[in-house]
Amino acid sequence: MATEHGTGPRVLRPEEWDRWYENLVRAFGGGPGSPEERELDRSLTEFDRTLAVWDGDVCVGTAGAFGFRMTVPGGALVPAAGVTMVSVAATHRRRGVLTSMMRRQLDDVRGWGEPLAVLTASEPAIYGRFGYGAATYRLGAEIDTSRVTLARPAGTDDVRLRYAAPADVLDECEAVYAALVPRRPGMLARQPGWERVGLNDPESRRGGASPLQCVLAERDGAVTGYARYRTRLGWGASGHDGTVTLEELAALDPASDAALWGFLCGIDLMSTLTVRGRPVDDAWQYLVSDIRRCRPTLRDDCHLRLVDVGAALQARTYQAPVDVVLEVEDAFCPWNTGRWRLSGDTKGASCGRTEEAADLALSVRELGTAYLGGVSLLSLARAGLVRELRPGALAEASVAFGSPVAPWLPHGF
């Protein structure tokens, strides 16, 4: 496919990466970044999964797709293309560049046999027309630690905390993260090289705060959790007014989790704990003495698309028995359009083409929104986005598609 001006998307060559990257940085309004960040981005680039659009020798469009595996309800790890680094030069907007890249990319993802595509959207309005729906949300907070206390569940006093240099305990932290991956839909298994992302600590990212710090939680001699964070000292008319910014926290049990949160809320000379990108059901919300003084915020995070409806629906389990025929509309990937019979329960599922009468009608975008169990089909129906064609089918499917644990994307890409 050719765009209005220039050639259509093609796979990026390694020798073209610098020009490709410069177009990407310009499109996102950023500076050149640190040499360390640039080197990390290049090392993670999967060239055979990365696209560029050229107008002559000028790069005017970029898009990539990392080869991830994502946890789905039931705990299975499913291949998912992590769509990333999508940009169009401001000189070439509204010329079909983005559509051509999305078309080529989804064709490629289908050819790779990956049933899901996921992304985080700088502008959420862009991707709905390509079939992506907001499937996970992330929680933020500004916790007034000078006025908020945390309860301490049983076993918290048995947790030992110790400081450690982040790079020195990377393996221990990664082991904790890996153990948590199958427990929550939306989590990504770390691909080789991605463990470096959590240690990326250029001074340009600190905003006047300290270098990255780390504290470990231990029980019976084993590492059971960790927190990576920064501190920024501040002083006001009333005295100290410092801020702790949490970068990452993971824990294997409630006591270790509570001990880490208690530590972050009790650091000397700090009066605010800034939290970003946490699960919407994060346990700290139920331990704090005053949730209002935590100023929680919510925003969309992972946008998900079913590239292969049958394979995707069959890959997960369902928390209640379900036997339903879905009438799916997918204008951008027409191979998904039609009726699919889904039968499943907590042990597994099957999904295939059928000529039977449909029970529910929806677009692939709504199916992606509901896929990880964080948004109910019933809620989408109340918005007029899902139609019930057989009485009772909506309630049955809505319960089955749910997840007892909120889906969460642990980091961007």
Stockholm file with secondary structure:
# STOCKHOLM 1.0

chainA/1-413         MATEHGTGPRVLRPEEWDRWYENLVRAFGGGPGSPEERELDRSLTEFDRTLAVWDGDVCVGTAGAFGFRMTVPGGALVPAAGVTMVSVAATHRRRGVLTSMMRRQLDDVRGWGEPLAVLTASEPAIYGRFGYGAATYRLGAEIDTSRVTLARPAGTDDVRLRYAAPADVLDECEAVYAALVPRRPGMLARQPGWERVGLNDPESRRGGASPLQCVLAERDGAVTGYARYRTRLGWGASGHDGTVTLEELAALDPASDAALWGFLCGIDLMSTLTVRGRPVDDAWQYLVSDIRRCRPTLRDDCHLRLVDVGAALQARTYQAPVDVVLEVEDAFCPWNTGRWRLSGDTKGASCGRTEEAADLALSVRELGTAYLGGVSLLSLARAGLVRELRPGALAEASVAFGSPVAPWLPHGF
#=GR chainA/1-413 SS CCCSSSCCCEECCGGGHHHHHHHHHHHTTCCCCCHHHHHHHHHHCCGGGEEEEEETTEEEEEEEEEEEEEECTTSCEEEEEEEEEEEECGGGTTSSHHHHHHHHHHHHHHHTTCCEEEEECSSGGGGGGGTCEECCEEEEEEEETTTCCBCCCTTGGGCEEEEECGGGGHHHHHHHHHHHGGGSTTCBCCCTTGGGGGGCCCGGGTTTCCSCEEEEEEETTEEEEEEEEEEECCEETTEECEEEEEEEEEESSHHHHHHHHHHHHTCTTEEEEEEEEECTTCGGGGTBSCGGGGCCEEEECEEEEESSHHHHHHHSCCSSCEEEEEEEECSSSGGGCEEEEEEECSSCEEEEECCSCCSEEEEHHHHHHHTTSSSCHHHHHHTTSEEESSTTHHHHHHHHHCCSSCCCCCSCC
#=GC SS_cons         CCCSSSCCCEECCGGGHHHHHHHHHHHTTCCCCCHHHHHHHHHHCCGGGEEEEEETTEEEEEEEEEEEEEECTTSCEEEEEEEEEEEECGGGTTSSHHHHHHHHHHHHHHHTTCCEEEEECSSGGGGGGGTCEECCEEEEEEEETTTCCBCCCTTGGGCEEEEECGGGGHHHHHHHHHHHGGGSTTCBCCCTTGGGGGGCCCGGGTTTCCSCEEEEEEETTEEEEEEEEEEECCEETTEECEEEEEEEEEESSHHHHHHHHHHHHTCTTEEEEEEEEECTTCGGGGTBSCGGGGCCEEEECEEEEESSHHHHHHHSCCSSCEEEEEEEECSSSGGGCEEEEEEECSSCEEEEECCSCCSEEEEHHHHHHHTTSSSCHHHHHHTTSEEESSTTHHHHHHHHHCCSSCCCCCSCC
//
